[in-house]
Amino acid sequence: MTTTTLIATAPPMSKISRLAPLSGVTFVVLVLAHAVIALDGLPSIGAPANDIVRYVTDKQPEIQLGAYLQGLAMVAFLWFHASLFGRLRAAEHGPARLSLVAVAGAIGTVALLGIHISLMTVLAVRGDQLGSDVVTFAWVLCFLVLGMSSFTVATTMSAAGIVILRTRPLPGWLGIGALVDAALWLVGGAGAASTADLWATIGMIAFLLWLAWIATTSVVLVTRSQSVSRHVHAPDEGAR
């Protein structure tokens, strides 16, 4: 289904519907704000327990604020993917299996991020009261859970990329970017079974590309939504 066909059959869109995709930009801003506030001096996954305890206790207010910001980011994340799902589903038509896979991946990502955030916050609040073995275990678990989200993000990005390249509801280069990022996430996902820094580096590259893709797609979705709205209302304006 082409973009022209989508415009011809699209119902009028409310202002909220047209601007909802900007939640993707909101998500990126909140994630970057969290990174600036809470991630300075972050120990590696294999750091000694003393370094971990020192970090989480010294950064307790920042980690708690960061947890709240990440909670807001998850709300924006789901709103963005609801907008993306609407566009992909309309283009895919039929059962829209790939669109559903993309949304399922987004929901899985939020669930895993929620566990990661909760573990980090527990360490910040009670880390100085726990034994070194418990702290080390919780710290490694925290980042292995985060590593597992590589696979759910890859699921969303690969499904979205395939739909975009097949049906072109969005520019083809966004589809290519999504598939490249999905491949990077799958490679970086090895960090879910390893404490080696290499996988964390690949995961960071995938993460930054992911944020750039979400922000860009968010803007493109808003632009396309406004274009659809103008075309839908044009006949009525001409009649008046």
C-alpha positions as CSV (number, residue, x, y, z in Angstrom):
1,M,0.0,0.0,0.0
2,T,1.5,3.4,-1.0
3,T,1.5,6.6,1.0
4,T,-0.9,8.1,-1.6
5,T,-3.4,5.3,-0.9
6,L,-3.1,5.8,2.9
7,I,-3.8,9.5,2.5
8,A,-6.8,8.8,0.3
9,T,-8.4,6.4,2.8
10,A,-7.3,8.1,6.0
11,P,-10.0,9.6,8.4
12,P,-9.5,13.1,9.8
13,M,-6.9,13.1,12.5
14,S,-7.2,15.1,15.8
15,K,-4.4,17.4,16.8
16,I,-3.4,15.0,19.6
17,S,-3.2,12.1,17.1
18,R,-1.0,14.2,14.8
19,L,1.4,15.2,17.6
20,A,1.5,11.9,19.5
21,P,4.5,10.6,17.6
22,L,6.6,13.4,19.2
23,S,6.5,11.2,22.3
24,G,9.5,9.6,20.6
25,V,11.5,12.8,20.8
26,T,10.3,13.1,24.5
27,F,11.6,9.6,25.2
28,V,15.0,10.4,23.8
29,V,15.3,13.7,25.8
30,L,14.3,11.9,29.0
31,V,16.8,9.1,28.4
32,L,19.6,11.5,27.7
33,A,18.7,13.6,30.8
34,H,18.9,10.4,32.9
35,A,22.3,9.6,31.4
36,V,23.6,13.0,32.3
37,I,22.2,13.0,35.8
38,A,22.9,9.4,37.0
39,L,25.5,7.7,34.9
40,D,28.6,9.7,35.5
41,G,31.2,7.4,37.1
42,L,29.2,4.2,36.5
43,P,31.3,1.2,37.4
44,S,31.7,-1.6,34.9
45,I,29.7,-4.8,35.2
46,G,32.7,-6.6,36.8
47,A,33.7,-3.9,39.2
48,P,34.5,-4.8,42.9
49,A,31.6,-4.6,45.4
50,N,33.2,-1.6,47.2
51,D,33.2,0.4,44.0
52,I,29.6,-0.5,43.3
53,V,28.5,0.4,46.9
54,R,30.4,3.7,46.7
55,Y,28.7,4.6,43.4
56,V,25.2,3.8,44.4
57,T,25.4,5.5,47.8
58,D,27.1,8.6,46.5
59,K,24.7,8.8,43.6
60,Q,21.5,7.9,45.5
61,P,19.6,11.1,44.9
62,E,20.6,11.1,41.2
63,I,19.7,7.4,40.8
64,Q,16.3,7.9,42.3
65,L,15.6,11.0,40.1
66,G,16.9,9.0,37.2
67,A,14.5,6.2,38.0
68,Y,11.6,8.6,37.9
69,L,12.8,10.1,34.6
70,Q,13.1,6.6,33.1
71,G,9.6,5.9,34.3
72,L,8.4,8.9,32.3
73,A,10.5,7.8,29.4
74,M,8.7,4.4,29.4
75,V,5.4,6.2,29.1
76,A,6.6,8.2,26.2
77,F,8.2,5.1,24.6
78,L,4.8,3.3,24.6
79,W,3.0,6.3,23.2
80,F,5.6,6.5,20.4
81,H,5.3,2.8,19.5
82,A,1.5,3.1,19.5
83,S,1.8,5.8,16.9
84,L,4.3,3.7,14.9
85,F,2.1,0.6,15.2
86,G,-0.8,2.6,13.7
87,R,1.2,3.6,10.7
88,L,2.8,0.2,10.2
89,R,-0.5,-1.7,10.6
90,A,-2.3,0.5,8.1
91,A,0.4,-0.1,5.6
92,E,0.8,-3.8,6.2
93,H,-2.9,-4.5,6.0
94,G,-4.3,-8.0,6.6
95,P,-3.3,-9.7,9.9
96,A,-0.5,-7.2,10.4
97,R,1.7,-9.8,12.0
98,L,5.0,-7.9,11.7
99,S,3.3,-4.8,13.2
100,L,2.1,-6.9,16.2
101,V,5.6,-8.3,16.6
102,A,7.1,-4.8,16.7
103,V,4.6,-3.8,19.4
104,A,5.2,-7.0,21.4
105,G,8.9,-6.3,21.3
106,A,8.3,-2.8,22.6
107,I,6.2,-4.1,25.5
108,G,8.9,-6.6,26.3
109,T,11.5,-3.9,26.3
110,V,9.6,-1.8,28.8
111,A,9.2,-4.8,31.1
112,L,12.9,-5.6,31.1
113,L,13.8,-1.9,31.6
114,G,11.4,-1.7,34.5
115,I,13.2,-4.6,36.2
116,H,16.6,-3.0,35.5
117,I,15.5,0.3,37.0
118,S,14.0,-1.4,40.0
119,L,17.2,-3.3,40.7
120,M,19.4,-0.2,40.3
121,T,17.1,1.8,42.7
122,V,17.1,-0.9,45.3
123,L,20.9,-0.8,45.3
124,A,20.9,2.9,45.7
125,V,18.5,2.8,48.6
126,R,19.8,-0.3,50.4
127,G,23.2,-1.0,48.9
128,D,25.2,0.1,52.0
129,Q,23.2,-2.4,54.1
130,L,23.8,-5.4,51.9
131,G,26.8,-7.8,51.9
132,S,29.4,-7.6,49.2
133,D,28.2,-10.8,47.5
134,V,24.6,-9.6,47.4
135,V,25.7,-6.3,46.0
136,T,27.8,-7.9,43.3
137,F,25.1,-10.4,42.4
138,A,22.4,-7.7,42.1
139,W,24.7,-5.4,40.1
140,V,25.5,-8.1,37.5
141,L,21.9,-9.2,37.4
142,C,20.9,-5.6,36.8
143,F,23.0,-5.4,33.7
144,L,22.3,-8.9,32.4
145,V,18.6,-8.0,32.5
146,L,19.4,-4.8,30.5
147,G,21.4,-7.0,28.1
148,M,18.3,-9.2,27.5
149,S,16.4,-6.1,26.3
150,S,18.8,-6.1,23.3
151,F,16.7,-9.0,21.9
152,T,13.4,-7.3,22.4
153,V,14.6,-4.1,20.9
154,A,16.0,-6.1,18.0
155,T,12.6,-7.7,17.6
156,T,10.9,-4.4,17.3
157,M,13.5,-2.8,15.0
158,S,13.7,-5.8,12.6
159,A,9.9,-6.1,12.3
160,A,9.5,-2.3,11.7
161,G,12.4,-2.3,9.2
162,I,10.8,-5.1,7.2
163,V,7.4,-3.5,7.1
164,I,8.9,-0.1,6.1
165,L,10.9,-1.6,3.2
166,R,8.0,-3.8,2.0
167,T,5.2,-1.2,2.1
168,R,7.0,2.2,2.4
169,P,4.7,3.9,4.9
170,L,7.9,5.7,5.9
171,P,11.1,6.5,3.9
172,G,13.1,3.4,2.9
173,W,16.3,4.7,4.6
174,L,14.5,4.4,8.0
175,G,13.8,0.7,7.2
176,I,17.5,0.2,6.4
177,G,18.5,2.0,9.6
178,A,16.1,-0.2,11.6
179,L,17.6,-3.4,10.2
180,V,21.2,-2.3,10.8
181,D,20.4,-1.3,14.3
182,A,18.6,-4.7,14.9
183,A,21.7,-6.5,13.8
184,L,23.9,-4.5,16.2
185,W,21.5,-5.2,19.0
186,L,21.7,-8.9,18.3
187,V,25.5,-8.9,18.4
188,G,25.5,-6.6,21.5
189,G,23.0,-9.0,23.1
190,A,25.9,-11.3,23.8
191,G,26.4,-9.1,26.8
192,A,23.4,-10.9,28.4
193,A,25.7,-13.9,28.8
194,S,29.0,-12.3,29.3
195,T,30.7,-9.6,31.4
196,A,33.2,-8.6,28.7
197,D,33.3,-4.9,27.9
198,L,33.3,-5.6,24.1
199,W,29.7,-6.4,24.0
200,A,28.9,-3.4,26.1
201,T,30.6,-1.2,23.6
202,I,28.7,-2.7,20.7
203,G,25.5,-2.4,22.7
204,M,26.3,1.3,23.3
205,I,26.6,1.9,19.5
206,A,23.3,0.1,18.9
207,F,21.7,2.2,21.7
208,L,22.9,5.5,20.3
209,L,21.7,4.6,16.8
210,W,18.4,3.4,18.3
211,L,17.9,6.8,20.0
212,A,18.7,8.6,16.7
213,W,16.3,6.4,14.8
214,I,13.4,6.9,17.3
215,A,13.9,10.7,17.3
216,T,14.1,10.8,13.4
217,T,11.1,8.5,13.0
218,S,9.1,10.6,15.5
219,V,9.7,13.7,13.4
220,V,8.9,11.9,10.2
221,L,5.7,10.5,11.6
222,V,4.5,14.0,12.7
223,T,5.4,15.4,9.3
224,R,3.5,12.6,7.5
225,S,0.5,13.0,9.8
226,Q,0.2,16.7,9.1
227,S,0.5,16.0,5.4
228,V,-2.3,13.4,5.7
229,S,-4.5,15.8,7.6
230,R,-4.0,18.6,5.0
231,H,-5.0,16.2,2.2
232,V,-8.0,14.9,4.0
233,H,-9.4,18.4,4.8
234,A,-8.5,19.9,1.4
235,P,-11.8,18.8,-0.4
236,D,-13.9,20.3,2.4
237,E,-12.0,23.6,2.3
238,G,-12.4,23.7,-1.5
239,A,-16.1,23.2,-1.3
240,R,-16.4,26.1,1.1
